[in-house]
Amino acid sequence: MSSSLLLCHSGLVHTPVDPEATAVLIDGANIEWVGSEAGARSLYDSRMQRVDMGGRLLCAAFSLGMARVSTVIEAETLTRRLLEHGYGGVTYNVPADIFDEVSSLLSRVGVHGYLYREVNSLDEVKSLSRGVDRISLSATCLELEDILEVAASRNYHLSVHVEGEDEYQPFIKRLVDQELHHFPSIRCDGVRYLSQESIMQCVEYKISLGFTCYVNEDVHRSLSAAISSGAVTFCGSDPNSSMPEILGWNLIHQFMEHNTPEISVTSRGMFHTLTRSVYRSLGESSSFYGQLVPSAPADCALWEITSLESPQNQGIAQNWSTDPRSRVPSLPYLQEANLPVLSSLYIGGQVIIK
């Protein structure tokens, strides 16, 4: 039986809707309902295809912060690798000569793709076709000031490559002095270190911060400060690399390993940097993207896990731990030798990997 209605049940569901949810109803490309086994039994009818999750964990699919692809083969290779790691969304920095081909590739694969057109000069920006609405450039670009002015007038989404304070300060000065901070979305990508003052400027001017996947003390400290300050913070942003070394649960684990009593990030905060926060940085108008809630896109991954962070002792949700303030369940307990294993990947309600 083929049906656009999928009832996934008998699993563990990471959702802010219900901390003890064990079932999800997918209607076409969107999440229709999230709830309990009893609710799933009452909803089921002959139109639905049932998917027994067998106690596995269902959560929002990951989304890549940014990578650069210089050939279609690179794009194909990286996209395939991302799907195998549970990614349902990708953001690519793409040069002009392969922009259309990469766009077609992502549409064919079925992944949610966001393409930033790489630009290096004012002439390139002026020659962009109407179909382009996102641009990516280095903060050290010689014509940055003029490019920002044209980009603002055309209402582009903007990504600026900023590794640290040396690149950030000239960029923010031009942005503020010219009063050009009203883009649909502005991102700093590839960040390795920013001061607390700079992070607070990003909060003030609604600039999202994309941190590299190459974790060290500076990256960890800055990312922790950004999350604590309320900046839109995402991770896995490497605008000049086509082969990010660390992905998904492994990336979350790497940041958790750098925690100290003075500076730490939570697994939940890190999970958001690879899911919901990526979509916020892209200027998606809906807050539903990147989480399993009704009306959200049905982009979800099913994982084999060994345990969750803090077990309880009742029912199918015996391993859930709930924060009474947020009512959101725990995520997997991550160990380098025993990370979650992908069982299935759904994008827009369609099975991509099974």
Rosetta silent file (secondary structure, phi, psi, omega in degrees, C-alpha in Angstrom):
SEQUENCE: MSSSLLLCHSGLVHTPVDPEATAVLIDGANIEWVGSEAGARSLYDSRMQRVDMGGRLLCAAFSLGMARVSTVIEAETLTRRLLEHGYGGVTYNVPADIFDEVSSLLSRVGVHGYLYREVNSLDEVKSLSRGVDRISLSATCLELEDILEVAASRNYHLSVHVEGEDEYQPFIKRLVDQELHHFPSIRCDGVRYLSQESIMQCVEYKISLGFTCYVNEDVHRSLSAAISSGAVTFCGSDPNSSMPEILGWNLIHQFMEHNTPEISVTSRGMFHTLTRSVYRSLGESSSFYGQLVPSAPADCALWEITSLESPQNQGIAQNWSTDPRSRVPSLPYLQEANLPVLSSLYIGGQVIIK
SCORE:     score description
SCORE:     0.000 S_00000001
   1 L     0.000  131.040  176.681    0.000    0.000    0.000 S_00000001
   2 L  -108.868  129.308 -177.262    1.327    3.438   -0.922 S_00000001
   3 L  -147.791  147.600  174.699    0.047    6.371    1.092 S_00000001
   4 L   -82.545   -5.903  177.663    1.038    9.961    1.858 S_00000001
   5 E   -99.259  114.247  179.142   -0.153    9.322    5.420 S_00000001
   6 E  -114.985  126.253  175.980    2.550    7.717    7.558 S_00000001
   7 E  -109.021  102.688  178.446    1.902    6.785   11.162 S_00000001
   8 E   -91.835  124.456 -173.008    5.235    6.234   12.910 S_00000001
   9 E  -139.527  172.927  177.414    4.688    4.611   16.287 S_00000001
  10 L    58.576   42.987  177.540    6.343    2.651   19.120 S_00000001
  11 L  -135.824 -166.539  174.578    9.401    4.858   19.235 S_00000001
  12 E  -116.650  127.512 -172.035   10.901    7.764   21.124 S_00000001
  13 E  -118.318  120.500  177.594   10.145   11.191   19.642 S_00000001
  14 L   -85.314  104.401 -176.292   12.234   14.281   20.351 S_00000001
  15 L  -150.426  144.728  175.192    9.646   17.085   20.254 S_00000001
  16 L   -76.848   -7.117 -177.168    8.772   20.169   22.303 S_00000001
  17 L   -73.720  -42.274 -173.631    5.077   19.224   21.978 S_00000001
  18 L  -152.797  113.651 -175.816    5.065   16.240   24.340 S_00000001
  19 L   -67.582  -12.480  178.874    8.073   14.981   26.347 S_00000001
  20 L  -115.726   21.778 -179.675    6.664   11.451   26.388 S_00000001
  21 L   -63.850  140.468  178.710    5.600   11.298   22.730 S_00000001
  22 L  -129.925    4.841 -175.793    6.056    7.920   21.044 S_00000001
  23 E  -149.354  151.822  179.238    4.252    8.468   17.727 S_00000001
  24 E  -139.793  137.033  172.772    4.088   10.914   14.793 S_00000001
  25 E  -107.489  122.679  177.771    1.579   11.239   11.955 S_00000001
  26 E  -105.615  126.782  178.136    3.011   12.559    8.689 S_00000001
  27 E  -116.305  102.139 -177.181    0.571   13.903    6.092 S_00000001
  28 L    66.423 -121.252 -175.823    2.352   14.431    2.798 S_00000001
  29 L   -92.481   -0.846 -172.301    5.299   16.768    3.322 S_00000001
  30 E  -126.498  157.761  171.142    4.359   17.927    6.819 S_00000001
  31 E   -74.133  129.697  179.868    3.985   16.726   10.384 S_00000001
  32 E  -100.032  -38.587 -172.518    0.267   16.430   11.187 S_00000001
  33 E  -156.754  148.527  174.729    0.266   15.191   14.767 S_00000001
  34 E  -135.023  133.580 -179.309    2.615   14.156   17.597 S_00000001
  35 E  -176.918 -151.139 -171.453    1.513   12.143   20.626 S_00000001
  36 L   -96.160  173.746  175.971    1.196    8.872   22.512 S_00000001
  37 H   -62.149  -42.013  179.653    0.595    5.228   21.557 S_00000001
  38 H   -61.177  -42.200  177.511   -3.000    5.488   22.701 S_00000001
  39 H   -64.190  -39.675  179.277   -3.485    8.531   20.502 S_00000001
  40 H   -62.849  -42.244  178.856   -1.852    6.750   17.557 S_00000001
  41 H   -63.147  -37.938 -179.297   -4.219    3.784   17.920 S_00000001
  42 H   -72.037  -26.705 -179.440   -7.223    6.097   17.957 S_00000001
  43 H   -82.765  -28.855 -169.081   -6.016    7.925   14.830 S_00000001
  44 L   -62.267  135.814  169.653   -5.121    4.906   12.717 S_00000001
  45 L  -145.233 -179.744 -170.812   -7.303    3.984    9.757 S_00000001
  46 L   -68.129  -13.315  179.764   -6.894    2.083    6.480 S_00000001
  47 L   -76.394  -16.646 -170.106   -5.565    5.120    4.593 S_00000001
  48 L   -96.278  146.919  169.618   -2.367    5.128    6.638 S_00000001
  49 E   -97.142  125.880 -177.795    0.886    3.282    6.270 S_00000001
  50 E   -92.031  137.146  176.716    2.199    2.193    9.661 S_00000001
  51 E  -123.416  111.963  178.280    5.890    2.390   10.495 S_00000001
  52 E   -83.381  113.459 -176.967    6.955    0.549   13.645 S_00000001
  53 L   -79.653  -10.610  174.375    9.952    2.452   15.027 S_00000001
  54 L    56.622   38.580  177.959   10.816   -0.395   17.401 S_00000001
  55 L    78.915    3.047  179.213   11.868    1.845   20.285 S_00000001
  56 L   -77.726  169.712 -175.778   14.297    3.873   18.172 S_00000001
  57 E   -97.249  126.384  175.317   14.671    7.661   18.399 S_00000001
  58 E  -108.809  126.109  177.544   12.950    9.946   15.886 S_00000001
  59 E  -145.922  171.826  179.743   14.113   13.544   15.780 S_00000001
  60 E   -59.035  140.506  176.052   14.444   16.433   13.344 S_00000001
  61 L   -66.527  150.552  176.750   16.938   15.853   10.541 S_00000001
  62 E   -70.653  161.408  173.787   20.158   17.833   10.711 S_00000001
  63 E  -134.450  132.186 -176.381   20.827   20.803    8.415 S_00000001
  64 L   -74.739  132.818  178.853   24.298   21.792    7.207 S_00000001
  65 L   -62.171  -59.435  173.348   25.462   25.291    8.205 S_00000001
  66 E  -173.670  143.888  169.419   27.524   25.897    5.055 S_00000001
  67 E  -143.551  158.769  177.370   30.120   24.281    2.789 S_00000001
  68 E  -102.620  131.459  173.715   31.671   25.335   -0.502 S_00000001
  69 L  -118.867  128.684 -175.701   31.320   23.142   -3.563 S_00000001
  70 L  -104.990  -12.548  175.849   33.417   24.015   -6.619 S_00000001
  71 L  -138.802  161.016  178.008   32.274   21.201   -8.939 S_00000001
  72 H   -65.541  -34.960  178.463   29.077   19.236   -9.452 S_00000001
  73 H   -62.706  -42.754  175.747   30.953   16.053   -8.493 S_00000001
  74 H   -59.079  -42.326 -179.830   31.899   17.655   -5.172 S_00000001
  75 H   -64.380  -42.036  178.743   28.263   18.602   -4.636 S_00000001
  76 H   -63.337  -45.697 -177.813   27.093   15.061   -5.411 S_00000001
  77 H   -63.695  -47.439 -177.775   29.698   13.502   -3.102 S_00000001
  78 H   -67.599  -40.888  179.974   29.026   15.844   -0.204 S_00000001
  79 H   -62.033  -43.422  178.079   25.240   15.624   -0.545 S_00000001
  80 H   -61.832  -42.650  179.242   25.366   11.820   -0.486 S_00000001
  81 H   -63.247  -41.374 -179.597   27.620   11.903    2.574 S_00000001
  82 H   -64.786  -42.640  177.657   25.286   14.316    4.380 S_00000001
  83 H   -58.740  -40.425 -179.479   22.235   12.156    3.712 S_00000001
  84 H   -67.552  -16.522  178.020   24.078    9.185    5.216 S_00000001
  85 L  -104.424   13.104  173.982   24.625   11.264    8.373 S_00000001
  86 L    84.850   26.887  179.234   20.961   12.210    8.756 S_00000001
  87 E   -95.487  130.543  176.550   20.933   15.626    7.074 S_00000001
  88 E  -107.882   -9.241  179.822   17.735   16.812    5.411 S_00000001
  89 E  -135.157  144.360  179.262   18.915   20.339    4.587 S_00000001
  90 E  -134.927  146.748  174.305   22.100   21.707    3.023 S_00000001
  91 E  -125.537  119.356 -176.294   23.531   25.190    2.546 S_00000001
  92 E  -118.826  140.871  169.156   26.165   25.536   -0.149 S_00000001
  93 E   -93.523  117.304 -166.838   28.454   28.368   -1.185 S_00000001
  94 E  -128.991  129.949  174.414   28.529   27.971   -4.984 S_00000001
  95 L   -71.377  165.344 -171.789   30.486   29.714   -7.773 S_00000001
  96 H   -61.127  -39.047 -169.148   28.637   31.022  -10.821 S_00000001
  97 H   -69.316  -16.471 -179.818   29.653   28.341  -13.323 S_00000001
  98 H  -122.648    8.321 -174.190   27.904   25.461  -11.491 S_00000001
  99 H   -55.540  -51.435 -176.998   25.095   27.308   -9.696 S_00000001
 100 H   -66.320  -38.202 -179.443   22.261   26.025  -11.913 S_00000001
 101 H   -66.592  -39.995  178.833   23.608   22.463  -12.036 S_00000001
 102 H   -67.825  -38.782  177.058   23.897   22.229   -8.248 S_00000001
 103 H   -59.978  -43.267  178.079   20.403   23.619   -7.870 S_00000001
 104 H   -65.535  -39.839  178.456   19.080   20.927  -10.211 S_00000001
 105 H   -58.639  -49.090 -177.459   21.031   18.233   -8.368 S_00000001
 106 H   -64.926  -37.397  176.765   19.512   19.132   -4.994 S_00000001
 107 H   -64.335  -39.223 -178.443   16.011   19.239   -6.468 S_00000001
 108 H   -68.334  -39.779 -179.959   16.546   15.813   -8.013 S_00000001
 109 H   -71.539  -31.567  179.902   17.815   14.297   -4.763 S_00000001
 110 L    98.001    4.243 -179.586   14.942   15.825   -2.807 S_00000001
 111 L   -80.368  151.748  174.269   17.058   17.550   -0.162 S_00000001
 112 E   -77.578  110.654 -175.110   16.193   21.055    1.067 S_00000001
 113 E  -112.388  137.380  175.533   18.908   23.137   -0.544 S_00000001
 114 E  -123.680  116.674 -175.392   19.891   26.752    0.073 S_00000001
 115 E  -109.217  124.900  173.248   22.427   28.119   -2.388 S_00000001
 116 E  -101.929  124.641  179.057   24.516   31.208   -1.799 S_00000001
 117 E   -76.799  120.359  178.953   26.096   32.582   -4.952 S_00000001
 118 E   -71.007  127.116  178.197   29.784   33.205   -4.335 S_00000001
 119 L  -128.918  148.037 -178.261   30.807   36.734   -5.338 S_00000001
 120 L  -129.541   -2.966 -178.737   34.200   38.409   -5.302 S_00000001
 121 L  -153.334  163.764  178.448   33.586   41.778   -6.957 S_00000001
 122 H   -64.894  -37.706  179.657   30.970   44.473   -7.477 S_00000001
 123 H   -61.156  -39.665  178.290   30.683   43.587  -11.174 S_00000001
 124 H   -61.931  -41.432  179.817   29.727   40.017  -10.262 S_00000001
 125 H   -64.911  -45.255 -178.424   26.961   41.268   -7.984 S_00000001
 126 H   -63.993  -26.919 -176.868   25.601   43.665  -10.586 S_00000001
 127 L   -91.106    1.758 -177.559   25.479   40.883  -13.196 S_00000001
 128 L   -64.194  142.681  178.826   23.494   38.426  -11.052 S_00000001
 129 L   -77.111  167.384 -177.718   20.312   37.058  -12.573 S_00000001
 130 L   -66.136  -22.766 -178.041   16.906   37.566  -11.004 S_00000001
 131 L   -73.647  -10.936 -178.809   16.795   33.979   -9.790 S_00000001
 132 L   -93.010  128.687  177.513   19.579   34.605   -7.277 S_00000001
 133 L  -130.773    6.241  178.584   18.549   35.914   -3.867 S_00000001
 134 E  -134.098  132.582  178.097   21.480   34.817   -1.663 S_00000001
 135 E  -128.880  152.751 -177.812   25.109   35.916   -1.936 S_00000001
 136 E  -133.139  133.184 -179.428   28.260   34.888   -0.097 S_00000001
 137 E  -152.712  164.833  179.259   31.516   36.826    0.125 S_00000001
 138 E   -83.580  144.854  176.464   34.618   37.298    2.223 S_00000001
 139 L   -66.864  -16.793  179.403   34.796   40.087    4.786 S_00000001
 140 L   -91.483    4.054  179.453   38.217   40.911    3.302 S_00000001
 141 L   -57.290  133.092 -174.581   36.753   41.589   -0.157 S_00000001
 142 L   -64.626  -29.115 -177.866   38.197   44.865   -1.476 S_00000001
 143 L  -105.520   28.848 -175.565   34.804   46.115   -2.690 S_00000001
 144 H   -54.719  -45.953 -176.055   32.874   45.038    0.398 S_00000001
 145 H   -59.954  -46.869 -179.928   31.350   48.464    1.044 S_00000001
 146 H   -67.812  -38.367  179.439   29.956   48.829   -2.492 S_00000001
 147 H   -64.174  -42.099  178.527   28.773   45.221   -2.587 S_00000001
 148 H   -60.028  -40.490 -178.700   26.868   45.662    0.691 S_00000001
 149 H   -64.359  -46.318  179.119   25.119   48.715   -0.702 S_00000001
 150 H   -66.667  -43.163 -179.217   23.976   46.962   -3.895 S_00000001
 151 H   -60.751  -40.104  178.682   23.042   43.782   -2.020 S_00000001
 152 H   -65.560  -40.283 -179.075   20.898   45.767    0.415 S_00000001
 153 H   -66.922  -25.983  179.736   19.120   47.571   -2.412 S_00000001
 154 L   -97.365    1.985  174.629   18.301   44.204   -4.025 S_00000001
 155 L    64.150   36.896  178.536   17.136   42.622   -0.777 S_00000001
 156 L   -74.865  150.484  162.494   19.603   39.734   -0.910 S_00000001
 157 E   -76.089  138.123 -169.212   20.164   37.275    1.922 S_00000001
 158 E  -121.158  132.330  170.792   23.766   37.857    2.933 S_00000001
 159 E  -123.019  125.661  179.038   26.568   35.556    4.107 S_00000001
 160 E  -120.031  129.643 -177.748   29.932   37.090    5.040 S_00000001
 161 E   -80.912  115.673 -175.798   32.947   34.891    5.848 S_00000001
 162 L  -133.706  111.367  178.044   34.316   35.984    9.200 S_00000001
 163 L   -83.977  -38.405 -175.902   36.889   33.900   11.080 S_00000001
 164 L  -158.366 -164.087 -174.809   37.597   36.331   13.916 S_00000001
 165 H   -60.521  -36.838 -176.763   37.748   39.904   15.166 S_00000001
 166 H   -60.639  -36.245  178.418   40.113   41.078   12.405 S_00000001
 167 H   -86.038  -34.932 -173.528   37.519   40.303    9.739 S_00000001
 168 H   -68.380  -45.527 -172.734   34.437   41.064   11.817 S_00000001
 169 H   -61.285  -47.002  176.231   35.211   44.623   12.915 S_00000001
 170 H   -61.258  -37.269  179.571   35.675   46.170    9.415 S_00000001
 171 H   -64.254  -50.601 -176.168   32.514   44.360    8.263 S_00000001
 172 H   -67.089  -32.709  178.479   30.298   45.515   11.121 S_00000001
 173 H   -63.720  -45.226  178.703   31.642   49.077   10.853 S_00000001
 174 H   -64.714  -41.184 -177.879   30.672   49.292    7.179 S_00000001
 175 H   -61.815  -45.910 -176.559   27.320   47.691    7.864 S_00000001
 176 H   -76.429  -43.292 -178.507   26.408   50.086   10.675 S_00000001
 177 H   -60.911  -36.182 -179.078   27.947   53.245    9.200 S_00000001
 178 L   -89.775   -0.898 -177.916   25.990   52.750    5.990 S_00000001
 179 L    53.154   48.578 -176.796   22.844   51.692    7.883 S_00000001
 180 L  -111.900   34.574 -175.383   22.715   48.555    5.727 S_00000001
 181 L  -100.647   23.436 -179.162   21.657   46.060    8.404 S_00000001
 182 L  -111.105   42.599  173.941   18.109   45.499    7.156 S_00000001
 183 L   -73.231  159.734  173.165   18.731   42.474    4.921 S_00000001
 184 L   -56.912  -36.819  172.027   16.189   39.598    4.947 S_00000001
 185 L  -158.117  144.540  176.052   18.928   37.669    6.769 S_00000001
 186 E  -128.729  132.094  179.088   22.597   38.287    7.582 S_00000001
 187 E  -128.336  141.856  163.848   25.031   35.542    8.576 S_00000001
 188 E  -101.864  119.257 -175.992   28.652   35.472    9.590 S_00000001
 189 E  -109.637  148.378  177.947   29.954   32.099    8.396 S_00000001
 190 E    78.375   24.767 -174.960   33.096   30.185    9.331 S_00000001
 191 E   -70.190  135.664  175.325   33.464   31.875   12.730 S_00000001
 192 L  -115.333  -31.332  179.098   36.304   30.659   14.972 S_00000001
 193 L  -158.228  134.948  169.157   36.428   33.404   17.586 S_00000001
 194 L  -141.860  147.381  177.306   34.471   36.546   18.510 S_00000001
 195 L   -74.414  164.817  177.403   34.576   38.714   21.607 S_00000001
 196 H   -60.967  -38.753  178.930   31.569   39.146   23.869 S_00000001
 197 H   -61.341  -44.431  179.863   31.180   42.716   22.606 S_00000001
 198 H   -66.226  -39.278  178.098   31.045   41.559   18.988 S_00000001
 199 H   -61.370  -40.997  179.366   28.567   38.826   19.842 S_00000001
 200 H   -67.660  -30.876  173.398   26.278   41.392   21.474 S_00000001
 201 H   -63.676  -39.105  178.571   26.492   43.513   18.316 S_00000001
 202 H   -63.674  -38.995  175.903   25.262   40.485   16.375 S_00000001
 203 H   -62.399  -45.694 -177.445   22.311   40.178   18.731 S_00000001
 204 H   -62.198  -41.753 -174.955   21.519   43.882   18.292 S_00000001
 205 L  -100.324   13.675  175.831   21.688   43.795   14.491 S_00000001
 206 L    55.811   46.476  176.650   20.109   40.338   14.113 S_00000001
 207 E  -100.159  123.038  178.663   23.233   38.781   12.590 S_00000001
 208 E   -79.137  148.424 -177.771   23.359   34.993   12.817 S_00000001
 209 E  -115.391  118.562  179.117   26.641   33.352   13.793 S_00000001
 210 E  -106.153  114.735 -176.443   27.822   30.208   12.014 S_00000001
 211 E   -95.207  145.922  179.543   30.701   28.421   13.754 S_00000001
 212 L   -63.018  159.579  176.154   33.180   26.098   12.094 S_00000001
 213 L   -87.111   -2.068 -179.259   33.124   22.343   12.740 S_00000001
 214 L   -89.212   94.854 -167.842   36.836   22.413   13.639 S_00000001
 215 L   -82.483  128.723  167.912   36.474   22.508   17.415 S_00000001
 216 L  -143.471 -174.325 -174.741   39.070   24.054   19.716 S_00000001
 217 H   -62.052  -41.159 -179.420   38.959   26.105   22.904 S_00000001
 218 H   -65.450  -44.002  179.537   38.342   29.425   21.117 S_00000001
 219 H   -62.407  -46.039 -178.922   35.517   28.021   18.984 S_00000001
 220 H   -62.029  -45.530 -178.432   33.926   26.354   21.990 S_00000001
 221 H   -62.472  -45.556 -177.534   34.185   29.470   24.159 S_00000001
 222 H   -68.506  -41.370  178.692   32.741   31.769   21.473 S_00000001
 223 H   -63.696  -43.283  177.936   29.919   29.405   20.553 S_00000001
 224 H   -59.795  -43.511  179.509   28.961   28.985   24.208 S_00000001
 225 H   -65.195  -38.408 -179.884   28.935   32.766   24.665 S_00000001
 226 H   -64.868  -44.812  178.189   26.840   33.237   21.518 S_00000001
 227 H   -62.011  -45.642 -178.548   24.211   30.745   22.649 S_00000001
 228 H   -63.951  -30.316 -177.282   24.096   32.273   26.140 S_00000001
 229 H   -81.870   -9.676  179.731   23.729   35.774   24.679 S_00000001
 230 L    89.870    8.861  175.362   20.685   34.838   22.617 S_00000001
 231 L   -69.972  148.540  171.853   22.322   35.177   19.203 S_00000001
 232 L   -69.376  111.622 -169.868   21.028   32.892   16.463 S_00000001
 233 E  -121.828  123.881  177.333   23.873   30.384   16.607 S_00000001
 234 E  -129.790  165.445 -172.300   24.454   27.502   14.241 S_00000001
 235 E  -132.064  162.090 -177.026   27.310   25.094   13.732 S_00000001
 236 L    83.132   35.778 -178.255   29.023   23.250   10.893 S_00000001
 237 E  -108.324  106.933  179.844   29.692   26.404    8.886 S_00000001
 238 E  -135.776   81.695 -170.430   32.798   26.158    6.712 S_00000001
 239 L   -67.340   -7.899  179.167   32.231   28.337    3.622 S_00000001
 240 L  -115.314   10.505 -178.571   35.621   27.526    2.095 S_00000001
 241 L  -120.920  139.060  177.554   35.628   23.751    2.615 S_00000001
 242 L  -101.053   -3.794 -177.275   33.940   21.058    0.519 S_00000001
 243 L  -135.051   73.698  176.472   34.653   18.236    2.969 S_00000001
 244 L   -57.385  129.915 -173.304   33.566   19.037    6.527 S_00000001
 245 L   -77.831  -29.991 -172.568   35.355   16.501    8.712 S_00000001
 246 L  -123.366  128.991 -174.931   32.867   16.332   11.572 S_00000001
 247 L  -133.512  159.091  167.578   29.103   15.950   11.139 S_00000001
 248 H    52.671 -132.169 -176.680   25.909   15.313   13.087 S_00000001
 249 H   -61.027  -32.843  178.717   26.129   13.557   16.425 S_00000001
 250 H   -64.202  -38.700  178.527   29.913   13.451   16.217 S_00000001
 251 H   -66.760  -43.578  176.364   30.024   17.254   15.972 S_00000001
 252 H   -58.883  -44.769 -178.887   27.700   17.611   18.968 S_00000001
 253 H   -61.972  -40.370 -179.306   29.885   15.149   20.889 S_00000001
 254 H   -60.716  -41.034  178.442   33.068   17.071   20.050 S_00000001
 255 H   -69.219  -39.126  178.695   31.651   20.251   21.568 S_00000001
 256 H   -62.758  -35.117 -179.685   30.398   18.391   24.639 S_00000001
 257 H   -65.846  -23.144 -179.822   33.899   16.966   25.117 S_00000001
 258 L   -88.563    0.504  179.632   35.278   20.511   25.362 S_00000001
 259 L   -62.548  143.148  173.066   32.954   21.416   28.250 S_00000001
 260 L  -131.057  167.065  177.417   34.547   22.660   31.464 S_00000001
 261 L   -57.591  -29.106 -177.485   32.949   23.700   34.767 S_00000001
 262 L   -86.102  -35.314 -174.814   33.341   27.343   33.681 S_00000001
 263 L  -134.271  121.511 -179.001   32.254   27.064   30.037 S_00000001
 264 L  -151.190  160.074  171.069   29.841   24.492   28.688 S_00000001
 265 L  -126.292  152.208  178.357   27.104   23.855   26.167 S_00000001
 266 L   -92.028  160.339  176.962   24.233   21.419   26.536 S_00000001
 267 H   -63.922  -34.997  179.126   23.411   18.649   24.092 S_00000001
 268 H   -65.906  -43.001  177.724   20.042   20.321   23.518 S_00000001
 269 H   -62.756  -40.663  178.579   21.693   23.635   22.706 S_00000001
 270 H   -67.832  -38.806  178.104   24.092   21.915   20.326 S_00000001
 271 H   -59.924  -40.278  177.865   21.258   19.970   18.680 S_00000001
 272 H   -63.408  -33.439 -179.527   19.510   23.281   17.959 S_00000001
 273 H   -68.730  -16.106  178.720   22.694   24.628   16.309 S_00000001
 274 L  -107.496    2.648 -177.602   22.444   21.792   13.761 S_00000001
 275 L  -133.179  -97.307 -172.869   18.677   21.975   13.242 S_00000001
 276 H   -56.437  -42.656 -175.681   16.310   24.819   14.065 S_00000001
 277 H   -65.979  -30.513  177.695   18.951   27.552   14.284 S_00000001
 278 H   -61.529  -44.810 -179.144   20.257   26.821   10.783 S_00000001
 279 H   -67.885  -35.389  176.015   16.823   27.561    9.318 S_00000001
 280 H   -63.173  -39.457 -179.780   16.476   30.699   11.403 S_00000001
 281 H   -66.205  -24.995 -179.202   19.822   31.917   10.029 S_00000001
 282 L   -84.214   -4.576  178.400   18.526   31.369    6.505 S_00000001
 283 L    84.127   18.050  176.599   15.597   33.698    7.109 S_00000001
 284 L   -61.935  130.205 -174.661   12.878   31.045    7.056 S_00000001
 285 L   -72.146  -27.867 -178.094    9.702   32.790    8.146 S_00000001
 286 L   -87.348  133.754  176.809    8.281   29.754    9.959 S_00000001
 287 L   -80.425   -2.773 -177.077    9.632   28.907   13.403 S_00000001
 288 L   -78.262  -23.076 -176.757    8.546   25.288   12.855 S_00000001
 289 L   -58.808  136.667  175.052   11.518   24.379   10.653 S_00000001
 290 L    85.163   15.513  174.720   14.019   22.063   12.305 S_00000001
 291 L  -150.473  156.757 -177.588   11.732   20.543   14.935 S_00000001
 292 L   -93.212   91.178  177.985    9.034   17.880   15.052 S_00000001
 293 L  -139.165  156.103  177.411    5.820   19.814   15.653 S_00000001
 294 L   -54.328  138.195 -179.303    2.493   19.948   13.786 S_00000001
 295 L    81.824   -6.017  176.407    2.723   21.928   10.517 S_00000001
 296 L   -78.462  154.238  173.107    6.514   21.578   10.376 S_00000001
 297 E   -57.468  139.488 -178.283    8.174   19.991    7.327 S_00000001
 298 L   -82.475   67.297  176.745    8.425   16.222    7.814 S_00000001
 299 L  -107.760  101.107 -173.145   12.226   16.165    7.768 S_00000001
 300 E  -145.468  154.604 -178.469   13.182   13.577   10.339 S_00000001
 301 E  -125.353  139.185  178.978   15.743   10.892   11.039 S_00000001
 302 E  -105.904  127.184 -170.563   15.276    7.611   12.878 S_00000001
 303 E  -123.380  139.193  167.053   18.261    6.520   14.974 S_00000001
 304 E   -81.006  123.911 -179.621   19.432    3.389   16.708 S_00000001
 305 L  -130.945  161.889  178.234   20.628    4.493   20.147 S_00000001
 306 L   -95.897  -38.287  179.878   21.877    2.777   23.271 S_00000001
 307 L  -163.138  163.731  173.431   20.560    5.162   25.919 S_00000001
 308 E  -103.683  175.643 -168.057   19.375    8.696   26.570 S_00000001
 309 L   -64.901  -36.749 -175.214   20.965   11.162   28.927 S_00000001
 310 L  -146.605  104.030 -172.817   18.904   10.536   32.065 S_00000001
 311 L   -73.687  148.363  166.780   16.628    7.481   32.375 S_00000001
 312 L  -113.069 -171.922 -170.275   13.221    7.266   33.988 S_00000001
 313 L  -135.422   41.681  177.556   11.413    4.064   34.757 S_00000001
 314 L  -148.886  140.386  172.622    7.994    3.833   33.206 S_00000001
 315 L    62.529 -168.403 -179.456    6.368    2.850   29.923 S_00000001
 316 L   -67.803  -21.770 -179.762    7.861    3.059   26.451 S_00000001
 317 L   -93.151   29.337 -173.020    9.258    6.472   27.375 S_00000001
 318 L   -61.349  -23.171 -177.596   11.284    4.992   30.241 S_00000001
 319 L   -93.106   -1.521 -176.521   14.513    6.607   29.052 S_00000001
 320 L   -73.852  144.497  169.654   13.193   10.156   28.734 S_00000001
 321 L  -121.847  131.488 -176.825   14.410   12.944   30.950 S_00000001
 322 E  -117.501  139.502  171.894   12.336   16.119   31.035 S_00000001
 323 L   -89.472  119.289 -174.623   13.218   19.631   31.984 S_00000001
 324 L   -62.872  -18.837  179.074   10.151   20.978   33.815 S_00000001
 325 L   -82.024  -38.735 -174.550   10.678   24.402   32.283 S_00000001
 326 L  -103.712  -23.431 -178.606   10.879   23.358   28.635 S_00000001
 327 L    58.519   36.229  177.542    9.144   19.976   28.650 S_00000001
 328 L  -113.097  130.189 -177.608   11.553   18.735   25.992 S_00000001
 329 E   -66.638  165.692  177.476   12.981   15.202   26.280 S_00000001
 330 L   -71.025  168.192  173.900   16.653   14.368   26.449 S_00000001
 331 L  -106.996  174.524 -177.874   18.857   13.467   23.538 S_00000001
 332 E   -60.343  147.152  169.712   21.099   10.391   23.242 S_00000001
 333 L   -75.190  119.127 -170.407   23.945    9.875   25.643 S_00000001
 334 L   -98.970  124.837  172.606   26.902   10.338   23.308 S_00000001
 335 L  -127.131  137.062 -173.578   30.043    8.246   23.432 S_00000001
 336 L   -55.520  -36.026 -177.600   32.646    8.435   20.685 S_00000001
 337 L   -87.550   -1.495 -173.877   32.713    4.663   20.226 S_00000001
 338 L  -147.766   55.957  179.807   28.945    4.298   20.334 S_00000001
 339 L   -79.049  158.197  178.041   27.242    7.168   18.496 S_00000001
 340 L   -55.120  146.730 -179.516   23.669    6.844   17.146 S_00000001
 341 E  -113.625  130.244 -177.535   23.327    4.882   13.893 S_00000001
 342 E   -70.263  128.583  175.415   20.949    6.083   11.176 S_00000001
 343 E  -100.190  -46.898 -178.060   18.070    3.727   10.385 S_00000001
 344 E  -147.522  152.268  175.628   15.869    5.889    8.140 S_00000001
 345 E  -132.497  126.803  177.131   15.772    9.420    6.778 S_00000001
 346 E  -115.083  132.082  173.415   12.618   11.219    5.687 S_00000001
 347 E  -125.739  120.876 -176.864   12.674   14.531    3.817 S_00000001
 348 L    58.917   32.806  178.383    9.340   16.160    3.160 S_00000001
 349 L    80.244   -2.498 -179.259    7.669   12.924    4.215 S_00000001
 350 E   -99.765  137.951  178.772    9.511   10.905    1.546 S_00000001
 351 E   -73.571  118.857  178.117   11.835    8.056    2.463 S_00000001
 352 E   -98.550  -42.544  177.144   15.357    8.974    1.344 S_00000001
 353 E  -130.724  133.634  178.472   17.279    6.316    3.261 S_00000001
 354 L  -145.634    0.000    0.000   15.813    3.098    4.654 S_00000001
